[in-house]
Amino acid sequence: MKRKQSSNGFNTVTHIELSRRTAIHEAGHAVAIYFGNKQKQLPPVFFQIIINDCSYYADDNYPTKIEGGRLIHTLPISIEKTNGNLSAAQQHAYQQAFEADIINLLVGSLAEAHYVAHRDNELISPRLVPMNALHNYGGSSDLKIVDEYLQCFIVDKMQQEKKITELFWAAFEFINDGFHWSAITALADYILKNNKNIIDYEEVATVLNTHFLMAGKGTCY
């Protein structure tokens, strides 16, 4: 999960603002993976946040990224052949993982869009920020992976559109939840305050579990 900075954004976004937006973006992914998967009772998936210098001229334009974090590590060549070797329960679990991974991929750029809208005192909704607009919020790389998921799992184009609309709205609802948003901003603050190149899973878990308890949520799911 990588935040891809659009080429026309380098001259209009300050270094500090780019760092903040990037931290929000990656924190969005991390919170969705950590809390979202738990809420769906999916198995834990380990990841780490890789932090590089937010240089405007970095060749790969990926100041930070989530390494790992996907339930489906390698997409199958043919989902039909894969399903033929799975039980009904295994197929259901695979479907859950497919949907969770897509939501977690979308949450990063949606979180960034949510941050920018609030910064500018603007409204935000799935209709005001359609999925194609996520390219403007570092989402190009993630959207490419989402498309690969859809092409692999759903053959019919109309069904692809129906499913991605459903999951896009689910991702928006996730970041629009007050607790989830406060967790995203808390983790983003931690990323910005700690001068580290790598924040591992255990460290992220500690930050988010602490935030969970401070929010009065009791035991973490």
JODA-V832373 format. One record per run of one state. SS is the DSSP state (@ for helix, = for strand, . for the rest). FROM is the first residue (numbers start at 1). TO is the last residue. If there is no record, write none. Layout:
ss=SS from=FROM to=TO
ss=SS from=FROM to=TO
This chain:
ss=. from=1 to=1
ss== from=2 to=2
ss=. from=3 to=3
ss== from=4 to=4
ss=. from=5 to=6
ss=@ from=7 to=9
ss=. from=10 to=14
ss=@ from=15 to=39
ss=. from=40 to=46
ss== from=47 to=51
ss=. from=52 to=63
ss== from=64 to=68
ss=. from=69 to=78
ss=@ from=79 to=84
ss=. from=85 to=87
ss=@ from=88 to=119
ss=. from=120 to=130
ss=@ from=131 to=137
ss=. from=138 to=138
ss== from=139 to=139
ss=@ from=140 to=153
ss=. from=154 to=156
ss=@ from=157 to=176
ss=. from=177 to=177
ss=@ from=178 to=193
ss=. from=194 to=197
ss== from=198 to=199
ss=. from=200 to=200
ss=@ from=201 to=214
ss=. from=215 to=221
